[in-house]
Amino acid sequence: MMLNISNALFQLLVIPILIHYATPINMGIYFIAISYGVLASILINYGTSQTSVIELRRAKSKHQLMEICIETIALRFPPFLISIIITLYLAFFHSNGIYYLAIIPMLITELINPQFYLIANYKINRYSFLNVIIKVSVLAIIFFYKTHDHIVFIALFFTGIGNFLLNVFYFKPVFYSPKFHKYWPKLNRLIKLFKINGLIVGNGITVHLQQSLFLFALPTFANPIFLSAYGLIDKLISSCRMIVNAYSTAVMPKATGEHLQGNQQWRNLKRRQNAILSIACIIAGFILFFYPKLVLTILLFGKATIEFNFMLETVRLLKLISLVPLLIALNVLNVTELILEKKFTSYFVAGLIVLFFASLFILFIYFGLPRYTLGYYPMIIEGACLVIYFLIIQNNRSNA
């Protein structure tokens, strides 16, 4: 859990630096580029952060452990190549292509991401500690170059480089074997894995598209001030989701064991964990709604030299997302349940339905929905997610 908390804090500490020293237009470019990088990383990961953890927990020998690790990187390699090709295309033919080049280290990092192995084997603590050291170092570099004309490129590039150096350190113990070729999956096995994980990555992409499509569409009907304010809010929501997912990931090994013992044990665990998450997120929502100016002051390092309209817009948006952390928390273990029960088709369909709602909202904006409704988007989408996943799970249980 420390890993995702440190990543979330890093994200929240970088943004104020950029807000103070980059133009609103460059800030918008930063949010769009980082959103693209996350989307590409989801594609490259190809659902392995979820399925590989479960498979490793069920492995009965070192041979099986190695097979799963090699299968993981084999699954990631084709989407990695596709992502690199798309990124290079954007880099050379997009007006702000240089920022897409800065994303490439992030993509390489995801290819060799060892977190699934470390989490499954309860070896994540050292990795988390090294991650904190690297994040502090990268933050220091960004702060040192804060007045540089290309501060946004520097922030994107060195964030990726820092993560790459961390993951390279773990490449040998996780992925390397002198008999590497013996563990490489057969074509039939690889095709089967692609089909199974395809549903998971499909859900991951649709979930991210719910946010990124809106962010990509904003420049066409919102001014740079609103785009920057919403970008900050989007990263705050993303950080909240990272922390909640970190808690869910920490519970995953135990959840796998409880689920194997029976549905009742799993449901009891789920109720207890939902209660803990809900209390924490209600407190967070209370602070967001009643003390938005305090939250913004903390996020911006207490400086008051930010444009007044940006401050006003951000405070309004902070109030509007006060329920979002609770909605995310209540849904995260629904996602876990679908994965534990290998209901990958249901998982994918849920993502498609929510993406449909997101696209519908964007379409309504194009056709003249009042501008003030833009801020309600995160709450509408997370609420739709909670209802849709709940209904799908109830349907699966009734048909079991």
JORA-V689968 format. One record per pair of residues at least 24 apart in sequence whose ideal C-beta (glycine too) atoms are under 10 Angstrom apart, sorted by the first residue. I is the first residue (numbers start at 1). J is the second residue. If there is no record, write none. Layout:
I&J  I&J
This chain:
1&124  1&128  1&243  1&245  1&246  1&247  1&248  1&249  1&250  1&251  2&124  2&125  2&127  2&128  2&129  2&131  2&132  2&246  2&250  3&115  3&118  3&119  3&124  3&125  3&127  3&128  3&129  3&130  3&131  3&132  3&242  3&246  3&249  3&250  4&115  4&128  4&131  4&239  4&241  4&242  4&243  4&244  4&245  4&246  4&247  4&248  4&249  4&250  5&128  5&132  5&239  5&242  5&243  5&246  5&247  6&128  6&129  6&131  6&132  6&133  6&134  6&135  6&136  6&242  6&246  7&128  7&131  7&132  7&135  7&159  7&163  7&238  7&239  7&242  7&243  7&246  8&235  8&236  8&238  8&239  8&240  8&241  8&242  8&243  8&244  8&245  8&246  9&132  9&135  9&139  9&239  9&242  9&243  10&131  10&132  10&134  10&135  10&136  10&138  10&139  10&142  10&159  10&162  10&239  11&135  11&159  11&235  11&236  11&238  11&239  11&242  12&232  12&235  12&236  12&238  12&239  12&298  12&299  13&135  13&136  13&139  13&142  13&143  13&299  13&301  14&135  14&138  14&139  14&142  14&143  14&155  14&156  14&159  14&235  15&155  15&228  15&231  15&232  15&235  15&236  15&239  15&299  15&300  16&232  16&296  16&298  16&299  16&300  16&301  16&302  16&303  16&306  17&139  17&142  17&143  17&145  17&146  17&151  17&155  17&300  17&301  18&142  18&146  18&151  18&152  18&154  18&155  18&228  18&231  18&232  19&228  19&229  19&231  19&232  19&299  19&300  19&301  19&303  19&306  19&307  19&310  19&314  20&146  20&147  20&151  20&300  20&301  20&303  20&305  20&306  21&142  21&143  21&145  21&146  21&147  21&148  21&151  21&152  22&146  22&148  22&149  22&150  22&151  22&152  22&155  22&228  23&152  23&224  23&228  24&223  24&224  24&225  24&226  24&227  24&228  24&229  24&231  24&307  24&310  25&96  25&152  25&219  25&224  25&227  25&228  26&96  26&99  26&149  26&150  26&151  26&152  26&153  26&224  26&228  27&152  27&224  27&225  27&227  27&228  27&229  27&231  27&232  27&310  28&96  28&152  28&215  28&218  28&219  28&222  28&223  28&224  28&225  28&226  28&227  28&228  28&230  28&231  29&95  29&96  29&98  29&99  29&152  29&153  29&156  29&219  29&227  29&231  30&99  30&102  30&151  30&152  30&153  30&155  30&156  30&228  30&231  30&235  31&152  31&212  31&215  31&216  31&218  31&227  31&228  31&230  31&231  31&232  31&234  31&235  32&96  32&99  32&100  32&212  32&215  32&216  32&218  32&219  32&227  32&231  33&90  33&94  33&96  33&98  33&99  33&100  33&101  33&102  33&103  33&106  33&152  33&153  33&155  33&156  34&99  34&102  34&103  34&106  34&152  34&155  34&156  34&159  34&212  34&215  34&231  34&234  34&235  34&238  35&208  35&209  35&211  35&212  35&213  35&214  35&215  35&216  35&231  35&234  35&235  35&238  36&83  36&86  36&87  36&90  36&99  36&100  36&103  36&106  36&208  36&212  36&215  36&216  37&83  37&87  37&99  37&100  37&102  37&103  37&104  37&105  37&106  37&107  37&109  37&110  37&156  37&159  37&160  38&103  38&106  38&110  38&204  38&208  38&211  38&212  38&238  39&83  39&204  39&205  39&208  39&209  39&211  39&212  39&213  39&216  40&79  40&80  40&82  40&83  40&84  40&86  40&87  40&100  40&103  40&104  40&106  40&107  40&110  40&205  40&208  41&79  41&80  41&83  41&103  41&106  41&107  41&109  41&110  41&111  41&113  41&160  41&163  41&204  41&208  42&79  42&83  42&110  42&200  42&201  42&202  42&203  42&204  42&205  42&206  42&207  42&208  42&209  43&76  43&78  43&79  43&80  43&82  43&83  43&86  43&107  43&110  43&201  43&202  43&204  43&205  43&208  44&75  44&76  44&77  44&78  44&79  44&80  44&81  44&82  44&83  44&84  44&106  44&107  44&108  44&109  44&110  44&111  44&113  44&201  45&72  45&75  45&76  45&79  45&80  45&110  45&111  45&113  45&115  45&116  45&197  45&200  45&201  45&204  46&72  46&74  46&75  46&76  46&77  46&78  46&79  46&80  46&110  46&193  46&194  46&197  46&198  46&200  46&201  46&204  47&75  47&76  47&193  47&194  47&196  47&197  47&198  47&199  47&200  47&201  47&202  47&203  47&204  47&339  47&344  47&347  48&72  48&73  48&74  48&75  48&76  48&110  48&113  48&115  48&116  48&193  48&197  48&200  48&201  49&110  49&113  49&115  49&116  49&119  49&200  49&204  49&245  49&249  49&252  50&116  50&197  50&200  50&201  50&203  50&204  50&248  50&249  50&252  50&335  50&336  50&338  50&339  50&340  50&344  50&347  51&75  51&116  51&193  51&196  51&197  51&200  51&339  51&342  51&344  52&115  52&116  52&117  52&119  52&120  52&197  53&115  53&116  53&117  53&118  53&119  53&120  53&121  53&249  53&252  53&253  53&256  53&339  54&116  54&120  54&252  54&253  54&255  54&256  54&259  54&339  54&340  54&342  55&116  55&120  55&256  56&116  56&117  56&119  56&120  56&121  56&253  56&256  57&119  57&120  57&121  57&252  57&253  57&254  57&255  57&256  57&257  57&260  58&120  58&256  58&257  58&260  59&120  59&121  63&182  63&183  64&183  65&117  65&120  65&121  65&174  65&183  66&174  66&175  66&176  66&177  66&179  66&180  66&182  66&183  67&177  67&182  67&183  67&184  67&185  67&189  68&116  68&117  68&120  68&183  68&185  69&114  69&116  69&117  69&173  69&174  69&175  69&176  69&177  69&183  70&174  70&175  70&176  70&177  70&180  70&181  70&182  70&183  70&184  70&185  71&183  71&184  71&185  71&189  71&190  71&193  71&197  72&113  72&114  72&116  72&117  72&174  72&175  72&185  72&193  72&197  73&111  73&112  73&113  73&114  73&171  73&174  73&175  73&180  73&184  74&183  74&184  74&185  74&189  74&190  74&193  74&194  75&185  75&190  75&193  75&194  75&196  75&197  75&198  75&201  76&110  76&111  76&112  76&113  76&197  77&111  78&190  78&194  79&107  79&110  79&111  79&194  79&197  79&198  79&201  80&107  80&108  80&110  80&111  80&112  81&111  83&107  83&108  83&110  83&111  84&108  84&111  96&152  96&153  98&150  98&152  98&153  98&156  98&157  99&150  99&152  99&153  99&155  99&156  99&157  100&156  101&153  101&156  101&157  102&150  102&152  102&153  102&154  102&155  102&156  102&157  102&158  102&159  102&160  102&161  103&156  103&157  103&159  103&160  104&156  104&157  104&160  104&161  104&164  105&156  105&157  105&158  105&159  105&160  105&161  105&162  105&163  105&164  105&165  106&156  106&157  106&159  106&160  106&161  106&163  106&164  107&160  107&164  108&160  108&161  108&163  108&164  108&167  108&168  109&159  109&160  109&161  109&162  109&163  109&164  109&165  109&166  109&167  109&168  110&160  110&163  110&164  110&167  111&164  111&167  111&171  111&175  112&163  112&164  112&166  112&167  112&168  112&169  112&170  112&171  112&174  112&175  113&163  113&166  113&167  113&170  113&174  114&166  114&167  114&168  114&169  114&170  114&171  114&172  114&173  114&174  114&175  115&167  115&170  115&174  115&249  116&174  116&249  117&170  117&173  117&174  117&175  118&170  118&173  118&174  119&246  119&249  119&250  119&252  119&253  120&252  120&253  120&256  121&174  121&253  122&250  122&253  123&170  123&173  123&174  124&249  124&250  126&169  126&170  127&166  127&167  127&169  127&170  128&246  130&165  130&166  130&169  130&170  131&162  131&163  131&166  131&167  133&162  133&166  134&159  134&161  134&162  134&163  134&164  134&165  134&166  134&169  135&159  135&162  135&163  135&166  136&162  137&162  137&165  138&162  138&163  138&165  195&344  196&342  196&344  196&345  197&344  198&344  198&348  199&342  199&343  199&344  199&345  199&346  199&347  199&348  199&349  199&351  200&338  200&339  200&344  200&347  200&348  200&351  201&348  201&351  202&344  202&345  202&347  202&348  202&349  202&351  202&352  202&355  203&335  203&338  203&339  203&344  203&346  203&347  203&348  203&349  203&350  203&351  203&352  203&354  203&355  204&347  204&348  204&351  205&348  205&351  205&355  206&348  206&349  206&350  206&351  206&352  206&353  206&354  206&355  206&356  206&358  207&241  207&335  207&350  207&351  207&354  207&355  207&358  207&381  207&385  208&238  208&351  208&355  209&351  209&354  209&355  209&358  209&359  210&351  210&354  210&355  210&356  210&357  210&358  210&359  210&361  210&362  210&377  210&378  210&381  210&382  210&384  210&385  211&237  211&238  211&241  211&358  211&377  211&378  211&381  212&358  213&355  213&358  213&359  213&361  213&362  214&358  214&359  214&361  214&362  214&365  214&374  214&377  214&378  214&381  215&377  216&362  217&359  217&362  217&363  217&365  217&366  218&362  218&365  218&374  218&377  220&362  220&365  220&366  221&362  221&365  221&366  221&368  221&369  221&371  221&374  222&313  222&365  222&371  222&374  223&309  223&313  223&371  224&310  225&307  225&308  225&309  225&310  225&311  225&312  225&313  225&314  226&309  226&310  226&313  226&314  226&317  226&371  226&374  226&375  227&313  228&306  228&307  228&310  228&313  228&314  229&296  229&307  229&309  229&310  229&311  229&312  229&313  229&314  229&315  229&316  229&317  229&318  229&375  230&313  230&314  230&317  230&374  230&375  230&377  230&378  231&314  232&296  232&299  232&300  232&310  232&313  232&314  232&317  232&318  233&313  233&314  233&316  233&317  233&318  233&320  233&321  233&324  233&375  233&377  233&378  234&317  234&321  234&377  234&378  235&299  236&288  236&295  236&296  236&299  236&314  236&317  236&318  236&321  236&324  236&325  236&378  237&317  237&321  237&324  237&325  237&328  237&378  237&381  237&382  240&281  240&284  240&285  240&288  240&321  240&324  240&325  240&326  240&328  240&329  241&324  241&325  241&328  241&329  241&332  241&382  243&277  243&280  243&281  243&284  243&325  243&328  243&329  244&277  244&280  244&281  244&325  244&326  244&328  244&329  244&330  244&331  244&332  244&333  245&328  245&332  245&335  245&336  247&273  247&276  247&277  247&280  247&329  247&332  247&333  248&273  248&277  248&329  248&332  248&333  248&335  248&336  249&332  249&336  251&276  251&277  251&332  251&333  251&336  252&336  252&339  252&340  255&333  255&336  255&337  255&339  255&340  256&336  256&339  256&340  258&340  259&336  259&337  259&339  259&340  259&341  260&340  263&337  263&341  263&397  263&400  266&333  266&336  266&337  266&340  266&341  267&333  267&337  267&397  269&333  269&336  270&333  270&334  270&336  270&337  271&333  273&329  273&332  273&333  273&336  274&329  274&330  274&331  274&332  274&333  274&334  276&329  277&325  277&326  277&328  277&329  277&330  277&332  277&333  278&325  278&326  278&329  278&330  279&326  279&329  280&325  280&326  280&329  281&322  281&323  281&324  281&325  281&326  281&327  281&328  281&329  281&330  282&322  282&323  282&325  282&326  282&329  283&325  283&326  284&322  284&324  284&325  284&326  284&329  285&321  285&322  285&323  285&324  285&325  285&326  285&327  285&329  286&322  287&318  287&322  287&325  288&317  288&318  288&319  288&320  288&321  288&322  288&323  288&324  288&325  289&318  289&319  289&320  289&321  289&322  289&323  290&319  290&322  291&318  291&319  292&316  292&317  292&318  292&319  292&320  292&321  292&322  293&318  294&318  295&319  313&374  313&375  316&372  316&375  317&374  317&375  317&376  317&377  317&378  318&375  319&375  320&372  320&373  320&374  320&375  320&376  320&377  320&378  320&379  321&375  321&376  321&377  321&378  321&379  321&382  322&379  323&378  323&379  323&382  323&383  324&378  324&379  324&381  324&382  324&383  325&382  326&382  326&386  327&378  327&379  327&381  327&382  327&383  327&384  327&385  327&386  327&387  328&378  328&382  328&385  328&386  329&382  329&386  330&382  330&385  330&386  330&389  330&390  331&382  331&383  331&385  331&386  331&387  331&388  331&389  331&390  332&385  332&386  332&389  333&389  333&393  334&385  334&386  334&388  334&389  334&390  334&392  334&393  335&385  335&389  335&393  337&389  337&392  337&393  337&396  337&397  338&389  338&392  338&393  338&396  341&393  341&396  341&397  341&400  343&392  343&393  343&396  346&389  346&392  346&393  346&395  346&396  347&389  347&392  349&388  349&392  350&385  350&388  350&389  350&390  350&391  350&392  350&393  351&385  351&388  351&389  352&388  353&384  353&385  353&387  353&388  353&389  353&391  353&392  354&381  354&382  354&384  354&385  354&386  354&387  354&388  354&389  355&381  356&384  356&388  357&381  357&383  357&384  357&385  357&387  357&388  358&384  358&385  360&384
